[in-house]
Amino acid sequence: MSEAVNQGRPYSLTTTGPSASLPDRLAQTLLDVVAHRPDSQAKPCARPAEAARQAASEAAAKAALAAGSLALPPGPLGWLTVLPEMLAVWRIQSQLVADIAALYGRTAELGQAQMLYCLFRHTAAQAVRDLAVRVGERLLVRPATTALLQRVAGQVGAKLGEKLLQKTVSRWVPVLGAAAVSAYAFYDTQQVGRAAVELFEREQLLDNPV
């Protein structure tokens, strides 16, 4: 029997809890983030691409501030802020994707697969490639079963685990490390905005509605 497409329920990996590996914990955190679409106050407009770029710039500045502030504590204390930093940035980026979908009048079509795709297309392209296929000028985000989303999140989690280890090193040089973390969060958020615009600005087929 095939699995039903998840309609807004949180996902759970088979290995969670204190004994779970770092990639598994990251994957579960990602699934929790995309399980619920953020509400958006944005409205459809005549020039959504221009409004989306402005929204991306504002979100990038917010993400840079959040990431840079959390990266300031040095040494072992700083290690404790790595996961909160990543989560804070993901939440800002998730809101950005929801806002861009709203600007294009596509809120109803924004599901977990689209969110995961936009958040990590630029940093984990190989991991999210199973979520979408390009057909001519259109981008099809396929219906996502629980198993597919878990697998993609697991692959993204493994990729992010490597980045997390790099972030812990930056905690030993708090000021310079915080500046680098802040700059990357700014760039990363802008890339999320670009992915969302690409997904929503043409007559793409979004095949995983919430």
C-alpha positions as CSV (number, residue, x, y, z in Angstrom):
1,M,0.0,0.0,0.0
2,S,1.4,3.4,-1.0
3,E,2.0,6.0,1.7
4,A,-0.4,9.0,1.8
5,V,1.0,12.5,1.2
6,N,1.4,14.2,4.6
7,Q,-1.0,17.1,5.0
8,G,0.6,19.2,7.7
9,R,1.3,16.5,10.3
10,P,4.8,16.5,11.9
11,Y,7.1,13.7,10.7
12,S,9.2,11.5,12.9
13,L,12.4,9.7,12.1
14,T,12.8,6.2,13.4
15,T,15.9,7.2,15.4
16,T,15.3,10.1,17.7
17,G,15.9,11.1,21.3
18,P,19.2,11.4,23.2
19,S,20.7,8.4,21.4
20,A,20.1,9.8,17.9
21,S,23.1,10.8,15.9
22,L,23.7,14.5,15.0
23,P,22.5,14.1,11.4
24,D,19.3,12.4,12.7
25,R,18.6,15.2,15.2
26,L,19.2,17.8,12.5
27,A,16.9,16.0,10.1
28,Q,14.2,15.8,12.8
29,T,14.5,19.5,13.5
30,L,14.1,20.2,9.7
31,L,11.0,18.1,9.6
32,D,9.6,20.0,12.6
33,V,10.4,23.3,10.9
34,V,8.6,22.5,7.6
35,A,5.7,20.6,9.2
36,H,3.8,23.9,9.7
37,R,3.6,26.7,7.2
38,P,4.2,30.1,8.7
39,D,1.4,32.6,8.4
40,S,2.2,35.5,6.1
41,Q,0.9,39.1,6.1
42,A,2.1,39.6,2.5
43,K,-0.5,40.1,-0.2
44,P,-0.4,39.4,-3.9
45,C,0.9,42.4,-5.8
46,A,1.5,43.6,-9.4
47,R,5.3,43.2,-9.1
48,P,5.9,40.2,-6.9
49,A,9.5,39.7,-8.0
50,E,10.5,43.2,-6.9
51,A,8.6,42.8,-3.6
52,A,10.2,39.3,-3.1
53,R,13.7,40.8,-3.6
54,Q,12.9,43.4,-0.9
55,A,11.6,40.7,1.4
56,A,14.7,38.6,0.9
57,S,17.0,41.6,1.7
58,E,15.1,42.3,4.9
59,A,15.0,38.6,5.9
60,A,18.7,38.3,5.1
61,A,19.6,41.2,7.4
62,K,17.5,39.7,10.1
63,A,19.1,36.3,9.7
64,A,22.6,37.9,9.7
65,L,21.8,39.7,13.0
66,A,20.4,36.6,14.7
67,A,23.2,34.3,13.6
68,G,25.9,36.8,14.4
69,S,24.5,37.5,17.9
70,L,24.3,33.8,18.7
71,A,27.8,33.1,17.4
72,L,29.4,35.6,19.8
73,P,29.8,33.4,22.9
74,P,33.3,31.8,22.8
75,G,34.5,28.3,23.3
76,P,32.3,25.6,24.9
77,L,29.6,28.1,25.7
78,G,29.5,29.0,22.0
79,W,29.0,25.3,21.1
80,L,25.6,25.4,22.9
81,T,24.4,28.2,20.6
82,V,25.2,26.4,17.3
83,L,21.9,24.5,16.9
84,P,19.8,27.5,18.2
85,E,21.6,29.7,15.6
86,M,20.8,27.3,12.8
87,L,17.1,26.9,13.9
88,A,16.7,30.7,14.2
89,V,17.9,31.2,10.7
90,W,15.7,28.4,9.3
91,R,12.7,29.9,10.9
92,I,13.5,33.3,9.3
93,Q,14.0,31.7,6.0
94,S,10.8,29.7,6.3
95,Q,8.9,32.9,6.9
96,L,10.6,34.4,3.8
97,V,9.4,31.5,1.6
98,A,5.9,31.8,3.0
99,D,5.9,35.6,2.3
100,I,7.2,35.1,-1.3
101,A,4.5,32.4,-1.9
102,A,1.9,34.9,-0.7
103,L,3.3,37.7,-2.9
104,Y,2.7,35.4,-5.9
105,G,-0.7,34.3,-4.7
106,R,0.5,30.7,-4.2
107,T,0.1,30.3,-0.5
108,A,-2.4,27.4,-0.8
109,E,0.2,25.5,-2.9
110,L,3.1,25.8,-0.4
111,G,3.6,22.5,1.2
112,Q,6.4,20.8,3.1
113,A,8.2,19.6,0.0
114,Q,8.3,23.1,-1.5
115,M,9.6,24.5,1.8
116,L,12.3,21.9,2.1
117,Y,13.3,22.5,-1.5
118,C,13.6,26.3,-1.2
119,L,15.5,26.1,2.1
120,F,18.2,23.7,0.9
121,R,18.3,23.7,-2.9
122,H,21.5,25.8,-2.9
123,T,23.3,24.1,0.0
124,A,22.2,20.4,-0.5
125,A,21.1,20.2,-4.2
126,Q,21.8,16.5,-4.4
127,A,19.7,15.8,-1.4
128,V,16.6,17.8,-2.5
129,R,16.8,16.8,-6.2
130,D,14.2,14.0,-5.6
131,L,11.6,16.6,-4.7
132,A,11.5,18.3,-8.0
133,V,11.9,17.7,-11.7
134,R,12.1,20.3,-14.5
135,V,9.8,19.9,-17.5
136,G,10.7,22.4,-20.1
137,E,10.3,25.8,-18.5
138,R,8.3,24.4,-15.6
139,L,9.4,23.1,-12.3
140,L,7.4,20.2,-10.9
141,V,7.7,19.6,-7.1
142,R,6.4,16.1,-6.8
143,P,4.0,14.8,-4.2
144,A,6.0,13.9,-1.1
145,T,5.3,10.8,0.9
146,T,6.4,10.6,4.5
147,A,9.2,8.2,3.4
148,L,10.5,10.6,0.8
149,L,10.5,13.6,3.1
150,Q,12.3,11.6,5.8
151,R,14.9,10.4,3.3
152,V,15.5,13.9,1.9
153,A,15.7,15.4,5.4
154,G,18.1,12.7,6.4
155,Q,20.4,13.5,3.5
156,V,20.2,17.2,4.3
157,G,20.9,16.5,7.9
158,A,24.1,14.6,7.0
159,K,25.2,17.5,4.9
160,L,24.4,20.0,7.6
161,G,26.3,17.9,10.2
162,E,29.5,18.7,8.3
163,K,28.7,22.4,8.4
164,L,27.8,22.3,12.1
165,L,31.3,20.9,12.9
166,Q,32.8,23.8,11.0
167,K,30.7,26.2,12.9
168,T,32.0,24.9,16.3
169,V,35.5,25.8,15.2
170,S,34.4,29.4,14.6
171,R,33.4,29.6,18.3
172,W,37.0,29.7,19.3
173,V,37.5,33.0,17.5
174,P,34.2,34.7,18.6
175,V,34.4,38.1,16.9
176,L,35.8,37.0,13.6
177,G,33.7,33.8,13.7
178,A,30.6,35.8,14.4
179,A,31.3,38.1,11.5
180,A,31.7,35.1,9.2
181,V,28.6,33.4,10.5
182,S,26.6,36.6,10.0
183,A,27.9,37.1,6.5
184,Y,27.0,33.5,5.5
185,A,23.5,33.7,7.0
186,F,22.9,36.8,4.9
187,Y,24.1,35.1,1.7
188,D,22.3,31.9,2.6
189,T,19.0,33.7,3.1
190,Q,19.3,35.5,-0.1
191,Q,19.8,32.2,-1.9
192,V,16.6,30.9,-0.2
193,G,14.7,33.9,-1.6
194,R,16.0,33.3,-5.1
195,A,15.0,29.6,-5.0
196,A,11.5,30.7,-3.8
197,V,11.2,33.3,-6.6
198,E,12.3,30.7,-9.2
199,L,9.7,28.3,-7.9
200,F,6.8,30.7,-7.8
201,E,7.3,33.3,-10.5
202,R,6.5,31.1,-13.6
203,E,3.5,28.9,-14.0
204,Q,5.2,26.1,-12.2
205,L,3.3,23.0,-11.2
206,L,3.3,22.7,-7.5
207,D,2.0,19.2,-6.8
208,N,2.1,19.0,-3.1
209,P,-0.6,21.4,-1.7
210,V,-1.1,21.6,2.1
